[in-house]
């Protein structure tokens, strides 16, 4: 048994704590927040093996430049003369190649499928009771151009054994009558599931506490002193804590904490927004609104509309222009749904940690021998969380890894 400290109480940190505890390790979770908000709580709740194409793909930089001056655009990058951002942007641009996409697809697919299986295991474990449905995921399209592009992605998914269908307008209407009349078709991934994130997070925290995991909320890490290539302790405002192994899973803040170790981890925060509609929408299936880059999820007791990727540093400010863009997209794709001003005013944001190549960082780093990094999952953090936690526990327990860790190396070059 080892004494472990997990820095970060989001979905990645809690899943790491869950699997470490299952292996008999003594676990403490430290988080700077109250552990009741952020990306782990405001995401679309998808467990989506279908999302196999990384954010860094051909054409993304060009589209980002086109959208840069549109405050309502689904993808916005705030230009700034920040060295960390410039290094990340350079590496992101280098990764936007077809060769990179082809190399990344099986890597992303494997950890997503692995995670999906683990979510199903947790759902069946005594003491867990959270919303989990395998209804699939629609990619709704309003134009022939977008439908053709989504069909190409569906074919890529089929090549790696992920089930999908192409639906014409009539077939789509039978499956989801709530869609607007000008939605011409969709691709449908039957391999995907969805959850209600707040339920899962509450369930997981209760489970960990019941199993003896110590959770230290509202404690900011001030320092991580190193001696002989190892972290000696975690120093917070409230005190100091020692362990044999340390897991750095602080989401978008991971890069800032890693600097305390002398590590220049290429990572940027990508802000997303969510609007909850707590009334009947008649939407029965999760969907991506393809042209608008927004997401819709029928959760337990409400419907969530989410979206946008805003790379503008670490801040939790809610931009009403971007919230309105999500609300407009909701009405455009579901003509009978109109999101109210009050619902928009209650919107929340969350920061997703972005690696430059769209592949997460999972593994040990040469900077210190008793530290495991687990971050950089972009929009796939919820999908990949259980798989990441399991891999972290395997590393610390000296077990054979369920997946090849080389593509996830925190020390990889770009």
The 8 nearest C-alpha neighbors of each residue, nearest first, counted from 0:
[[1, 24, 23, 2, 25, 22, 396, 3],
 [2, 0, 24, 243, 3, 25, 244, 242],
 [1, 3, 25, 242, 243, 24, 26, 244],
 [4, 2, 244, 26, 242, 245, 25, 243],
 [5, 3, 27, 245, 26, 28, 242, 246],
 [4, 6, 246, 28, 245, 7, 27, 247],
 [7, 5, 29, 247, 248, 249, 28, 246],
 [6, 8, 249, 30, 248, 12, 9, 29],
 [9, 7, 12, 30, 13, 34, 28, 29],
 [8, 10, 12, 11, 39, 7, 13, 34],
 [9, 11, 13, 12, 39, 14, 384, 8],
 [12, 10, 384, 14, 9, 13, 15, 248],
 [13, 11, 8, 15, 7, 248, 9, 14],
 [12, 14, 16, 10, 15, 11, 8, 17],
 [13, 15, 388, 17, 11, 16, 12, 385],
 [388, 14, 16, 12, 13, 17, 18, 19],
 [17, 15, 13, 19, 14, 18, 20, 12],
 [18, 16, 14, 20, 15, 19, 13, 21],
 [17, 19, 21, 20, 15, 389, 16, 392],
 [20, 18, 392, 16, 22, 21, 17, 24],
 [19, 21, 23, 24, 22, 17, 18, 16],
 [22, 20, 18, 23, 19, 17, 24, 16],
 [21, 23, 19, 20, 24, 18, 392, 396],
 [22, 24, 20, 21, 0, 19, 25, 1],
 [23, 25, 0, 20, 1, 19, 22, 2],
 [24, 26, 2, 3, 1, 20, 23, 27],
 [27, 25, 3, 212, 4, 24, 2, 16],
 [26, 28, 213, 4, 212, 214, 5, 3],
 [29, 27, 5, 214, 4, 215, 6, 213],
 [30, 28, 215, 6, 7, 216, 214, 5],
 [31, 29, 7, 216, 8, 32, 218, 217],
 [30, 32, 219, 217, 218, 216, 29, 33],
 [33, 31, 217, 34, 30, 216, 218, 35],
 [32, 34, 217, 216, 35, 31, 30, 36],
 [35, 33, 32, 36, 8, 216, 9, 30],
 [34, 36, 33, 40, 37, 32, 197, 200],
 [37, 35, 40, 34, 38, 39, 41, 33],
 [36, 38, 349, 39, 40, 41, 350, 348],
 [37, 39, 349, 41, 40, 350, 42, 351],
 [40, 38, 37, 10, 9, 41, 42, 196],
 [39, 41, 38, 36, 197, 196, 37, 42],
 [42, 40, 38, 273, 39, 37, 349, 348],
 [43, 41, 44, 38, 40, 39, 305, 273],
 [44, 42, 45, 296, 305, 294, 41, 303],
 [45, 43, 194, 193, 42, 196, 195, 381],
 [46, 44, 193, 47, 43, 192, 382, 194],
 [47, 45, 382, 192, 193, 191, 115, 381],
 [46, 48, 191, 49, 45, 50, 382, 192],
 [47, 49, 111, 50, 112, 108, 191, 46],
 [50, 48, 47, 51, 156, 188, 161, 191],
 [51, 49, 48, 47, 52, 108, 53, 379],
 [50, 52, 104, 49, 107, 108, 53, 48],
 [51, 53, 50, 104, 100, 54, 56, 103],
 [54, 52, 357, 55, 56, 51, 100, 358],
 [53, 55, 357, 56, 52, 356, 59, 377],
 [54, 56, 95, 53, 356, 357, 94, 91],
 [55, 57, 95, 54, 59, 96, 53, 100],
 [58, 56, 95, 96, 59, 97, 55, 60],
 [57, 59, 61, 60, 62, 56, 95, 63],
 [58, 60, 62, 61, 57, 56, 63, 55],
 [61, 59, 63, 62, 58, 64, 92, 57],
 [62, 60, 64, 58, 63, 59, 65, 57],
 [63, 61, 65, 59, 64, 60, 58, 66],
 [62, 64, 60, 66, 65, 61, 67, 59],
 [65, 63, 67, 61, 62, 66, 60, 68],
 [64, 66, 62, 63, 67, 61, 68, 69],
 [65, 67, 63, 69, 64, 68, 72, 62],
 [68, 66, 64, 75, 69, 65, 63, 76],
 [67, 69, 66, 70, 65, 64, 75, 72],
 [68, 70, 66, 72, 71, 67, 75, 65],
 [71, 69, 72, 68, 320, 321, 75, 67],
 [70, 72, 321, 69, 324, 320, 73, 323],
 [71, 73, 69, 74, 70, 66, 75, 321],
 [74, 72, 307, 292, 308, 291, 75, 71],
 [75, 73, 308, 72, 307, 309, 63, 66],
 [76, 74, 309, 67, 310, 308, 66, 72],
 [75, 77, 310, 309, 67, 78, 311, 74],
 [76, 78, 311, 310, 79, 75, 67, 309],
 [79, 77, 76, 80, 311, 67, 84, 81],
 [78, 80, 81, 77, 84, 85, 311, 82],
 [81, 79, 82, 85, 78, 84, 83, 77],
 [80, 82, 84, 79, 83, 85, 86, 78],
 [83, 81, 85, 84, 86, 80, 87, 79],
 [84, 82, 86, 85, 81, 87, 265, 266],
 [83, 85, 87, 81, 82, 86, 88, 267],
 [84, 86, 88, 82, 87, 83, 81, 89],
 [87, 85, 89, 83, 84, 88, 82, 90],
 [86, 88, 84, 90, 85, 265, 89, 355],
 [89, 87, 91, 85, 90, 86, 84, 92],
 [88, 90, 86, 92, 87, 91, 85, 93],
 [89, 91, 93, 87, 92, 88, 413, 355],
 [92, 90, 355, 88, 94, 93, 89, 356],
 [91, 93, 89, 94, 95, 90, 88, 60],
 [94, 92, 90, 91, 95, 89, 96, 413],
 [95, 93, 91, 92, 356, 96, 55, 99],
 [96, 94, 56, 57, 55, 92, 93, 91],
 [97, 95, 57, 99, 98, 94, 56, 100],
 [96, 98, 100, 99, 101, 57, 56, 95],
 [99, 97, 101, 96, 100, 102, 95, 103],
 [98, 100, 102, 96, 97, 101, 103, 94],
 [101, 99, 97, 103, 102, 98, 104, 56],
 [100, 102, 98, 99, 103, 104, 97, 105],
 [101, 103, 99, 100, 104, 98, 105, 106],
 [104, 102, 100, 106, 101, 105, 99, 107],
 [103, 105, 51, 107, 106, 101, 102, 108],
 [106, 104, 108, 107, 103, 109, 102, 159],
 [107, 105, 103, 109, 104, 108, 110, 406],
 [108, 106, 104, 105, 109, 110, 51, 103],
 [107, 109, 105, 111, 106, 110, 51, 48],
 [108, 110, 112, 106, 111, 107, 105, 113],
 [109, 111, 113, 112, 107, 108, 114, 386],
 [112, 110, 48, 114, 108, 383, 113, 109],
 [113, 111, 115, 109, 114, 110, 48, 108],
 [114, 112, 110, 116, 111, 115, 386, 109],
 [115, 113, 386, 117, 385, 111, 112, 116],
 [114, 116, 112, 118, 117, 113, 111, 46],
 [117, 115, 119, 113, 114, 118, 112, 120],
 [116, 118, 120, 114, 119, 115, 385, 121],
 [119, 117, 121, 115, 120, 116, 122, 114],
 [118, 120, 122, 116, 117, 121, 115, 123],
 [121, 119, 117, 123, 118, 122, 124, 116],
 [122, 120, 124, 118, 123, 119, 117, 127],
 [121, 123, 119, 120, 124, 127, 118, 128],
 [124, 122, 121, 120, 125, 119, 127, 128],
 [123, 125, 121, 122, 127, 126, 120, 128],
 [126, 124, 127, 123, 122, 128, 121, 206],
 [127, 125, 124, 128, 206, 202, 123, 122],
 [126, 128, 125, 124, 122, 202, 129, 121],
 [127, 129, 126, 122, 202, 130, 199, 198],
 [130, 128, 199, 198, 131, 127, 202, 122],
 [129, 131, 194, 195, 299, 132, 198, 128],
 [132, 130, 194, 193, 129, 133, 192, 195],
 [133, 131, 193, 192, 134, 194, 130, 135],
 [132, 134, 192, 135, 191, 193, 131, 190],
 [135, 133, 132, 192, 284, 189, 136, 191],
 [134, 136, 189, 191, 188, 192, 133, 190],
 [135, 137, 188, 285, 286, 187, 191, 189],
 [136, 138, 286, 187, 186, 139, 287, 185],
 [137, 139, 287, 185, 186, 286, 289, 288],
 [140, 138, 185, 288, 289, 137, 287, 184],
 [139, 141, 146, 289, 185, 184, 182, 142],
 [142, 140, 182, 183, 181, 139, 143, 184],
 [143, 141, 144, 145, 140, 146, 183, 182],
 [142, 144, 146, 145, 147, 141, 140, 183],
 [145, 143, 147, 142, 146, 148, 141, 140],
 [144, 146, 148, 147, 142, 143, 140, 149],
 [145, 147, 143, 149, 148, 140, 144, 150],
 [148, 146, 150, 144, 145, 149, 143, 151],
 [149, 147, 145, 151, 146, 150, 144, 152],
 [150, 148, 152, 146, 151, 147, 153, 145],
 [149, 151, 153, 147, 152, 148, 146, 154],
 [152, 150, 154, 148, 149, 153, 147, 155],
 [153, 151, 155, 149, 154, 150, 156, 148],
 [154, 152, 150, 156, 155, 151, 149, 157],
 [153, 155, 157, 151, 156, 152, 150, 158],
 [156, 154, 152, 158, 153, 157, 151, 159],
 [157, 155, 153, 161, 154, 158, 159, 152],
 [156, 158, 160, 161, 154, 159, 155, 162],
 [157, 159, 155, 156, 160, 154, 161, 153],
 [160, 158, 157, 156, 161, 155, 105, 108],
 [159, 161, 157, 158, 162, 156, 155, 108],
 [162, 160, 157, 156, 159, 190, 163, 49],
 [161, 163, 190, 189, 188, 157, 160, 164],
 [162, 164, 188, 187, 189, 153, 161, 186],
 [165, 163, 187, 186, 166, 188, 162, 153],
 [164, 166, 186, 185, 187, 167, 163, 150],
 [167, 165, 185, 170, 184, 171, 186, 164],
 [166, 168, 184, 170, 169, 171, 185, 183],
 [167, 169, 184, 183, 171, 170, 172, 166],
 [170, 168, 172, 171, 167, 173, 166, 184],
 [171, 169, 173, 167, 166, 172, 168, 174],
 [170, 172, 168, 174, 169, 173, 166, 175],
 [173, 171, 176, 175, 169, 174, 170, 168],
 [172, 174, 170, 171, 175, 176, 169, 168],
 [173, 175, 171, 172, 176, 170, 284, 169],
 [174, 176, 172, 177, 173, 171, 178, 283],
 [177, 175, 172, 178, 173, 174, 171, 282],
 [176, 178, 175, 282, 333, 281, 179, 335],
 [179, 177, 333, 176, 332, 175, 180, 182],
 [180, 178, 333, 334, 332, 181, 182, 177],
 [179, 181, 182, 178, 183, 334, 332, 168],
 [182, 180, 179, 183, 141, 332, 178, 331],
 [183, 181, 141, 180, 179, 140, 184, 332],
 [184, 182, 168, 141, 181, 140, 167, 142],
 [185, 183, 167, 168, 166, 140, 182, 171],
 [186, 184, 139, 138, 166, 140, 165, 137],
 [185, 187, 165, 138, 164, 137, 166, 150],
 [186, 188, 137, 164, 163, 136, 189, 165],
 [189, 187, 163, 136, 135, 190, 162, 191],
 [188, 190, 135, 191, 162, 163, 187, 136],
 [189, 191, 188, 162, 135, 161, 48, 192],
 [192, 190, 135, 47, 189, 136, 46, 188],
 [193, 191, 133, 46, 132, 135, 134, 45],
 [192, 194, 45, 44, 132, 46, 131, 133],
 [193, 195, 131, 44, 130, 196, 132, 45],
 [194, 196, 298, 198, 130, 197, 44, 299],
 [197, 195, 199, 198, 40, 44, 194, 200],
 [196, 198, 200, 40, 199, 195, 201, 39],
 [199, 197, 201, 196, 200, 129, 195, 202],
 [198, 200, 202, 196, 201, 129, 197, 203],
 [201, 199, 203, 197, 202, 198, 196, 204],
 [202, 200, 198, 204, 203, 199, 197, 205],
 [203, 201, 199, 205, 200, 204, 198, 206],
 [202, 204, 206, 200, 205, 201, 199, 207],
 [205, 203, 207, 201, 206, 202, 200, 208],
 [206, 204, 208, 202, 203, 207, 209, 201],
 [205, 207, 203, 209, 204, 208, 202, 210],
 [208, 206, 210, 204, 212, 209, 205, 203],
 [209, 207, 212, 211, 205, 210, 206, 204],
 [208, 210, 206, 207, 211, 205, 212, 204],
 [211, 209, 207, 208, 212, 206, 20, 205],
 [210, 212, 208, 209, 213, 207, 26, 25],
 [211, 213, 208, 207, 26, 27, 210, 214],
 [212, 214, 27, 28, 211, 26, 208, 215],
 [215, 213, 28, 27, 29, 216, 212, 208],
 [214, 216, 29, 28, 30, 218, 213, 217],
 [215, 217, 30, 33, 218, 32, 29, 31],
 [218, 216, 31, 32, 33, 30, 219, 215],
 [219, 217, 31, 216, 30, 235, 215, 29],
 [218, 220, 31, 235, 221, 217, 30, 236],
 [221, 219, 235, 222, 234, 218, 233, 31],
 [222, 220, 235, 234, 219, 236, 223, 233],
 [221, 223, 234, 220, 224, 233, 259, 235],
 [222, 224, 233, 232, 230, 259, 234, 225],
 [223, 225, 230, 231, 222, 232, 226, 233],
 [226, 224, 230, 229, 231, 228, 223, 227],
 [225, 227, 229, 228, 230, 231, 224, 367],
 [226, 228, 229, 225, 230, 367, 231, 368],
 [229, 227, 367, 226, 225, 368, 366, 230],
 [230, 228, 367, 225, 226, 227, 368, 369],
 [229, 231, 225, 224, 232, 223, 226, 369],
 [232, 230, 225, 224, 229, 226, 241, 223],
 [233, 231, 241, 240, 230, 223, 224, 234],
 [232, 234, 223, 240, 239, 222, 241, 235],
 [233, 235, 239, 222, 221, 220, 238, 232],
 [236, 234, 220, 221, 238, 237, 219, 239],
 [237, 235, 238, 219, 218, 221, 234, 220],
 [236, 238, 235, 218, 239, 234, 219, 217],
 [237, 239, 235, 236, 234, 240, 233, 218],
 [238, 240, 234, 233, 235, 232, 241, 237],
 [241, 239, 233, 232, 234, 242, 238, 4],
 [240, 242, 232, 233, 231, 239, 243, 4],
 [243, 241, 2, 3, 244, 4, 232, 245],
 [242, 244, 2, 3, 1, 369, 245, 241],
 [245, 243, 3, 369, 242, 370, 2, 4],
 [246, 244, 370, 4, 3, 5, 369, 371],
 [247, 245, 5, 371, 370, 372, 6, 248],
 [246, 248, 372, 6, 249, 373, 371, 5],
 [249, 247, 373, 7, 12, 374, 6, 250],
 [248, 250, 7, 253, 252, 6, 247, 251],
 [251, 249, 352, 252, 253, 374, 248, 351],
 [250, 252, 352, 268, 253, 351, 350, 249],
 [253, 251, 249, 255, 250, 254, 256, 313],
 [254, 252, 249, 256, 255, 250, 251, 257],
 [253, 255, 257, 264, 256, 252, 266, 258],
 [254, 256, 258, 252, 253, 257, 259, 251],
 [255, 257, 253, 258, 254, 259, 252, 220],
 [258, 256, 254, 259, 260, 262, 255, 253],
 [259, 257, 261, 262, 260, 255, 256, 263],
 [258, 260, 257, 261, 256, 223, 222, 262],
 [261, 259, 258, 257, 262, 223, 366, 225],
 [260, 262, 258, 259, 263, 257, 366, 264],
 [261, 263, 258, 257, 260, 264, 366, 259],
 [264, 262, 258, 265, 261, 257, 254, 83],
 [265, 263, 254, 262, 266, 257, 409, 258],
 [264, 266, 87, 263, 354, 355, 267, 254],
 [267, 265, 354, 353, 264, 254, 352, 87],
 [268, 266, 353, 352, 269, 251, 354, 312],
 [267, 269, 352, 251, 351, 350, 312, 313],
 [270, 268, 310, 351, 309, 350, 308, 352],
 [269, 271, 350, 309, 308, 349, 351, 268],
 [270, 272, 307, 349, 308, 348, 306, 350],
 [273, 271, 348, 305, 306, 347, 349, 307],
 [272, 274, 305, 347, 346, 304, 41, 348],
 [273, 275, 346, 304, 303, 305, 343, 342],
 [276, 274, 303, 302, 277, 304, 301, 273],
 [277, 275, 302, 301, 278, 303, 274, 342],
 [276, 278, 301, 275, 302, 300, 279, 303],
 [279, 277, 276, 280, 301, 302, 300, 275],
 [278, 280, 281, 277, 301, 276, 302, 282],
 [279, 281, 282, 278, 336, 302, 335, 276],
 [282, 280, 279, 283, 177, 176, 336, 175],
 [283, 281, 280, 177, 284, 297, 175, 302],
 [282, 284, 281, 297, 175, 285, 177, 296],
 [285, 283, 282, 286, 297, 134, 136, 296],
 [286, 284, 296, 136, 295, 297, 137, 283],
 [287, 285, 137, 295, 136, 138, 294, 284],
 [286, 288, 294, 138, 289, 293, 139, 137],
 [289, 287, 139, 293, 291, 292, 290, 294],
 [288, 290, 292, 287, 291, 140, 139, 138],
 [289, 291, 292, 288, 140, 145, 141, 293],
 [290, 292, 293, 288, 289, 328, 73, 325],
 [293, 291, 289, 288, 290, 73, 306, 287],
 [292, 294, 306, 288, 291, 305, 287, 325],
 [293, 295, 287, 305, 304, 306, 286, 288],
 [296, 294, 304, 286, 285, 303, 287, 305],
 [295, 297, 285, 303, 302, 298, 43, 304],
 [298, 296, 302, 283, 285, 301, 303, 282],
 [299, 297, 301, 195, 302, 296, 300, 194],
 [298, 300, 301, 195, 130, 297, 302, 194],
 [301, 299, 298, 277, 302, 297, 278, 279],
 [302, 300, 277, 298, 276, 299, 297, 278],
 [303, 301, 297, 276, 298, 296, 275, 277],
 [302, 304, 275, 296, 295, 274, 276, 305],
 [305, 303, 295, 274, 273, 294, 275, 296],
 [306, 304, 273, 294, 272, 293, 43, 274],
 [305, 307, 293, 271, 272, 294, 292, 325],
 [308, 306, 73, 271, 74, 309, 272, 293],
 [307, 309, 74, 269, 271, 270, 73, 75],
 [308, 310, 75, 270, 269, 311, 76, 74],
 [311, 309, 269, 76, 268, 312, 77, 75],
 [310, 312, 77, 309, 76, 313, 268, 269],
 [313, 311, 268, 310, 314, 267, 269, 77],
 [314, 312, 268, 311, 315, 350, 251, 252],
 [313, 315, 316, 312, 311, 350, 270, 268],
 [314, 316, 348, 317, 349, 313, 350, 270],
 [317, 315, 314, 318, 348, 347, 270, 313],
 [316, 318, 319, 348, 315, 347, 346, 272],
 [317, 319, 320, 321, 316, 322, 323, 70],
 [320, 318, 322, 321, 323, 317, 343, 344],
 [321, 319, 323, 322, 318, 71, 324, 70],
 [320, 322, 324, 71, 323, 319, 318, 325],
 [321, 323, 319, 325, 324, 320, 326, 343],
 [324, 322, 326, 320, 321, 325, 327, 319],
 [325, 323, 321, 327, 322, 326, 71, 328],
 [324, 326, 328, 322, 323, 327, 329, 293],
 [327, 325, 323, 329, 324, 328, 338, 322],
 [328, 326, 324, 330, 329, 325, 323, 331],
 [327, 329, 331, 325, 326, 330, 291, 324],
 [328, 330, 326, 327, 331, 332, 333, 325],
 [329, 331, 334, 333, 336, 327, 328, 332],
 [332, 330, 328, 329, 333, 334, 327, 179],
 [331, 333, 179, 330, 329, 178, 334, 328],
 [334, 332, 178, 179, 330, 336, 335, 331],
 [333, 335, 330, 179, 336, 331, 332, 178],
 [336, 334, 333, 337, 330, 177, 179, 280],
 [337, 335, 330, 334, 333, 280, 338, 329],
 [338, 336, 330, 339, 335, 329, 326, 334],
 [337, 339, 326, 342, 336, 340, 343, 276],
 [338, 340, 342, 341, 337, 343, 326, 344],
 [341, 339, 343, 342, 344, 338, 345, 323],
 [340, 342, 344, 339, 343, 345, 338, 346],
 [341, 343, 339, 345, 344, 340, 338, 274],
 [342, 344, 340, 346, 345, 341, 274, 339],
 [345, 343, 341, 342, 346, 340, 319, 339],
 [344, 346, 342, 343, 341, 347, 274, 275],
 [347, 345, 274, 343, 344, 273, 342, 272],
 [348, 346, 273, 272, 345, 317, 41, 274],
 [349, 347, 272, 271, 315, 317, 273, 37],
 [348, 350, 38, 37, 271, 270, 41, 272],
 [351, 349, 270, 269, 38, 268, 251, 271],
 [350, 352, 269, 377, 268, 251, 38, 270],
 [353, 351, 251, 375, 268, 377, 250, 267],
 [354, 352, 377, 375, 267, 266, 268, 376],
 [353, 355, 375, 266, 357, 356, 265, 359],
 [356, 354, 91, 90, 357, 87, 353, 265],
 [355, 357, 94, 55, 358, 354, 91, 53],
 [358, 356, 53, 54, 354, 55, 355, 359],
 [357, 359, 356, 354, 376, 407, 360, 375],
 [360, 358, 375, 376, 407, 374, 361, 354],
 [359, 361, 407, 409, 374, 373, 375, 408],
 [362, 360, 373, 407, 372, 408, 359, 409],
 [363, 361, 371, 372, 408, 409, 364, 360],
 [362, 364, 371, 370, 372, 365, 368, 409],
 [365, 363, 366, 409, 410, 367, 362, 371],
 [364, 366, 367, 368, 363, 410, 228, 409],
 [367, 365, 364, 262, 368, 260, 228, 261],
 [368, 366, 228, 229, 365, 369, 370, 364],
 [367, 369, 229, 370, 228, 365, 364, 366],
 [368, 370, 244, 229, 367, 245, 230, 371],
 [369, 371, 245, 246, 368, 363, 367, 244],
 [372, 370, 363, 246, 362, 247, 245, 373],
 [371, 373, 247, 361, 362, 246, 363, 360],
 [374, 372, 361, 248, 360, 247, 371, 362],
 [373, 375, 360, 248, 250, 376, 359, 372],
 [376, 374, 359, 352, 353, 354, 360, 377],
 [375, 377, 359, 380, 379, 374, 352, 353],
 [376, 378, 353, 352, 351, 379, 375, 380],
 [379, 377, 380, 376, 351, 381, 353, 352],
 [380, 378, 382, 376, 377, 381, 383, 47],
 [379, 381, 376, 383, 382, 384, 378, 377],
 [380, 382, 384, 379, 383, 46, 44, 45],
 [381, 383, 46, 379, 380, 47, 384, 111],
 [384, 382, 380, 111, 386, 114, 381, 385],
 [385, 383, 11, 387, 381, 386, 380, 382],
 [384, 386, 114, 388, 387, 14, 383, 117],
 [387, 385, 114, 389, 383, 388, 384, 113],
 [386, 388, 384, 390, 385, 389, 383, 391],
 [15, 389, 387, 14, 385, 391, 390, 386],
 [388, 390, 386, 392, 387, 391, 18, 385],
 [391, 389, 393, 387, 392, 388, 386, 394],
 [392, 390, 388, 394, 389, 393, 15, 387],
 [391, 393, 19, 389, 395, 390, 394, 18],
 [392, 394, 398, 390, 396, 391, 395, 397],
 [395, 393, 397, 391, 392, 396, 390, 398],
 [394, 396, 392, 397, 393, 391, 244, 398],
 [395, 397, 393, 398, 394, 392, 22, 19],
 [398, 396, 394, 395, 393, 399, 392, 400],
 [399, 397, 393, 396, 400, 394, 395, 392],
 [398, 400, 401, 393, 397, 394, 402, 396],
 [401, 399, 402, 393, 398, 390, 403, 394],
 [400, 402, 399, 390, 403, 393, 389, 113],
 [403, 401, 400, 404, 110, 109, 390, 399],
 [402, 404, 405, 400, 401, 406, 407, 106],
 [405, 403, 407, 406, 402, 408, 362, 361],
 [404, 406, 408, 407, 403, 411, 362, 361],
 [407, 405, 404, 408, 403, 106, 358, 411],
 [408, 406, 360, 361, 404, 405, 359, 409],
 [407, 409, 410, 405, 411, 362, 406, 360],
 [410, 408, 360, 411, 364, 407, 362, 361],
 [409, 411, 408, 364, 412, 365, 264, 363],
 [412, 410, 408, 409, 413, 407, 406, 405],
 [413, 411, 410, 409, 90, 408, 265, 356],
 [412, 90, 411, 93, 94, 356, 355, 91]]
